[in-house]
Amino acid sequence: MLLVEDDAVLREATGMALERHGFRVRTAADGLTGLAMFRSHPPDVAVLDVMLPELDGVSLVRRIRETSGVPALMISARTDPIDVVQGLEAGADDYLTKPYDTAVLVARMRAALRRAGPAAGGPAAEGPVEQPEPQRLLRAGDLTVDARSLEVRRGERLLELTPTELKLVLEFAAEPGVVLSRSTLLERVWDYNWGGDSRVVDVHVQRLRAKVGHERIETVRGFGYKLRP
């Protein structure tokens, strides 16, 4: 895994803690070095601070997303909603505010790796990986979801979805017309059995809507979201 953190003490402490959990950790102290390391030896998962010299974390994850869907988590002392949203919209899979418990960081990394599938590899992928059970094609309007091949098409066009977006659309397509609450989606997609920040759901749903059609996923105010059959 790759950890990009400019605080030397926190970088060393976090790296040592992650190694105790079985991760092989490479570290960088600034965004440009982190980007170079990512490109030369792509990690299974990346943890990026927001406030970085040379290239900030939001710009870094945006550059990563130009070529890679590797799980990326952002860490920051910033808790303002706009900062969280900016990180998620740039392409981060999750956002964790400082100070954080290392066990929580590890749990979220493992969840991100499970969403990415067995190709992610690494020690965090230990144990059974949840796979969609074979079933017939699922259709909603011009949207076709193939749970066997994990392909999603809008009309004849194959959509390029991130692992998180794919898991979201599989959840919606499995129960078209059924309202799924944010807490349900956090548990099923992000493995947040203990609860999590619902803004993560909202931002990823917005990104998914841009690809499958804004009219296809309906917001049910005060409850959650549903896929229009």
Steps between C-alpha positions, in 0.01 A plus 500: 500500500603865460473756780551866407525716813716810553506479881812290569388381844151404384638342182736276696246411769226419250738302282616289793142440614393391150797265474389336825169431325682322219536775240819562306525876524681748276490865602543842342516844659356709215248468221737496202717229654186305588375526140834382363505204740141413412576500128825305526363227729116521524389397851196295597364793700609860562448719806549870426512803726313802367750768600816403312790709365575508123165342408204497739307182573189595301709571191697182562195275510365675190826421314486140622146462370612597150655156460410282799205374700716386793321566833602837641413633845552859610598604853480856625457723802245694295145410595306762305243329272635678192845350560354151534291542185794636300710198590227254411410677177866496397481121511580390855316189616483614860591792726620470859552798730786538746552394769395149406538156649737284297258208534233708326743594221591133453133396493422757235803400294395136514145595398634702205713203392200267519302740282786501249486119478762225519723672245592750769699228678713582803457393861189712544315278254525196729187297557204440269424769245134565447395436140165569337313173457428404138162625388322620190556839341341783694344785305369843594402715205800517266729373778614135489694344789667164447584362845692208347747696288474811721425713194263794503368648178294805422340412172782341303776696676711318758544719809832535678419480870725497804472195730293706746266625226462143372404370843251784538329429169489127580322576827249727326445262209438204730200686649366741237236732639599423860626790712845429644594718795842657533575280801408189299732605218780581745472149643467314170745697285745650748481232772429767763319279747574758772366794302672751277481841339196507270670763284709217357178343367361827365813590304541154348132489403544834324802364311303189406206708380726689261578168329169309510273803459388746764138399455576132561578527874235680700550673834228422752536792737561398858540131412760428234521406132334261259555385143206577275387176330 
